[in-house]
Amino acid sequence: MHKNRKFLALGLLLSVFLCACTPQKTDPELVKFKNDIENFCNSISELDASINKIDASKENAPAQLLEYLDEVDMRFKAFAELDFPKDFDYLEHLGDEASEYMTEAVTSYHKAFSNGSYNEYTAAYAQENYSRAIKRIKIIISFLKGETPSGDDIIISYEGSSEEPEE
């Protein structure tokens, strides 16, 4: 009897182990979406690296910066066009907002460098919009990773209640 329990326990343990290691079916739409997100992040990272390599002492530095920022804006617009899977549909408006803020940032940077001069107030406004766009992308990525973003300026509301659920 004792021997049978050992085999039964071993059999249960083995079946749990095998179930945990068996690849789960993945939703192709979700896989494509996550690949699109990864490609977006990689392209923005590459553009950021290029921006950081600009030699600010060169005469053409503002033109180079604006060219890269125009490309960033195009990538954000393409990101806003992504069709979020049903499970993450609630995040789609953040992608749209991120794109809108980035467009405003890039437009403002163009104004800040217009007429061969530099307007620090317009550049500060552009930087604020740039930060807002990036923040929305970070929030989206947090939720995609299964994390809940936090911060003093982040308010998360739960559908159907005016209070947060108890944990």
Buried (B, 14 or more C-beta within 10 A) or exposed (E): EEEEEEEEEEEEEEEEEEEEEEEEEEEEEBEEBBEBBEEBBEBBEEBEEBBEEBEEEEEEEBEBBBEBBEBBBBBBBBBBEBEBBEEBEEBBEBBBBBBBBBBBBBBBBBBBBEEEEEBEEBBEBBBBBBEBBBBBBEBBBBBBEEEEBEEEEEEEEEEEEEEEEEE
